[in-house]
Amino acid sequence: MTRPVLDEFNRGTLDVTQASYPGRERDGAMRRHLTTLVPNGTRYCGLVVVALILTTTLAFGERFTKDVRFTGTALSSEHVSGFQGTAFVVGVPDANGNDDYAVFGITSEEQRDHPCFVKVMSENINDWSAQQELAKELCDGSPSSAELTAAYGNPHYGKRSFVTGIRVCMNDQDDRVKGFQIRGRTLSDFGTLQTLERDAPGKKGERHPPEPKDERPNCHDNWKRWALCPKDDQIATAVVLHFGAGTQPRSLIGIGLQCRTIQEPAPVTGTPF
């Protein structure tokens, strides 16, 4: 079942397709995503991967001069921005082949002042029109706040601009995330990572910031240290969300990243004409 929508990041008219997976349920009233347990064997205790993926594609996908691939396994950021809690992985940390996706943004919503719903936005690294949104929710009913969003959306940033770092702002009690800020780089048409591309200065000489952020009034400039991809040739493929204990609604208290290395494109060989 598909329905046309206009993507909020100005990426064109999209067909939103909801994928279904065996054993995974859907909350029909809220259209939110439930979770399933991940087998033991990861570095996180009780990791949970979001179960449902919303994939959006343009009618005519746009590919680039040089396709790129990830190499190696996903590596975790050295630090968590904020505080550690119950960890949930949201994203596609170890995709292969044409299913290589990377993170370009994050949003959250609150219920009764608790940041209990978080959505991670990803994009195919070889087709900017192929996007998916994955979410984790620990609310007790529908979140009712405005969205908090930090993302590299077109047309303000170059196509294939992805997250390499993230940090959070906490409330005064250090028990609820009240702001996001991201850091990133852009994949060139030829498959190499370069400095983040931004739009040209407008009439007033303004440009969108290289590290966009969004915060709620009770952030109070209480920013925590960055969670960064371990290597310069990596971009984030998943976000590790840390939630506090207790009954729902449970609050987001920290964020980490899982990152993968971009494989260098093969050099062009042959005799020039």
Secondary structure as UniProt FT lines:
FT   STRAND          2..6
FT   TURN            8..9
FT   STRAND          13..18
FT   TURN            22..23
FT   STRAND          26..27
FT   TURN            28..31
FT   STRAND          32..33
FT   STRAND          35..37
FT   TURN            45..46
FT   STRAND          48..50
FT   STRAND          54..57
FT   STRAND          70..76
FT   STRAND          81..82
FT   STRAND          86..91
FT   TURN            93..94
FT   HELIX           97..99
FT   STRAND          101..111
FT   TURN            112..113
FT   STRAND          114..124
FT   TURN            125..126
FT   STRAND          127..137
FT   STRAND          148..151
FT   TURN            154..156
FT   TURN            159..160
FT   STRAND          161..170
FT   TURN            172..173
FT   STRAND          177..187
FT   TURN            189..190
FT   STRAND          193..195
FT   TURN            203..204
FT   STRAND          213..215
FT   HELIX           217..219
FT   TURN            220..221
FT   STRAND          227..228
FT   TURN            232..233
FT   STRAND          234..243
FT   STRAND          252..262
//
